[in-house]
Amino acid sequence: MIDILEPSSCNIEQSSCCSNDTEEDWANCVAGTMRESELIELIQSTGFKDVLCTGHTHYTTAKNTKGATFKATKIASSVLRKAH
């Protein structure tokens, strides 16, 4: 299970860890939360394609977070080598 920030928790200019001093934002940072779009980009950058958030769960670490599950296909190493 992955814990992600809800889209409305921070504005687009802020990083995953909001910069205000609330305890919840501190907890979000410590828990390693990321926005859904940021996590999809990270998964893609590690050699996966067709990355999809398949759903959200009841899991949460703070008021601004929610759990999510993802599905992705690993790109074959031979294909990745050709790209470099």
HULINLIN-V780539 format. One line per field, one symbol per residue. burial: # if it has 9 or more other ideal C-beta (glycine too) atoms within 8 Angstrom, else .. A space follows every 50 residues. Layout:
burial=???
//
This chain:
burial=..###...##.....#.#.....######.#.####.###.###...#.. #.#...#..###.#######.#..#....#....
//
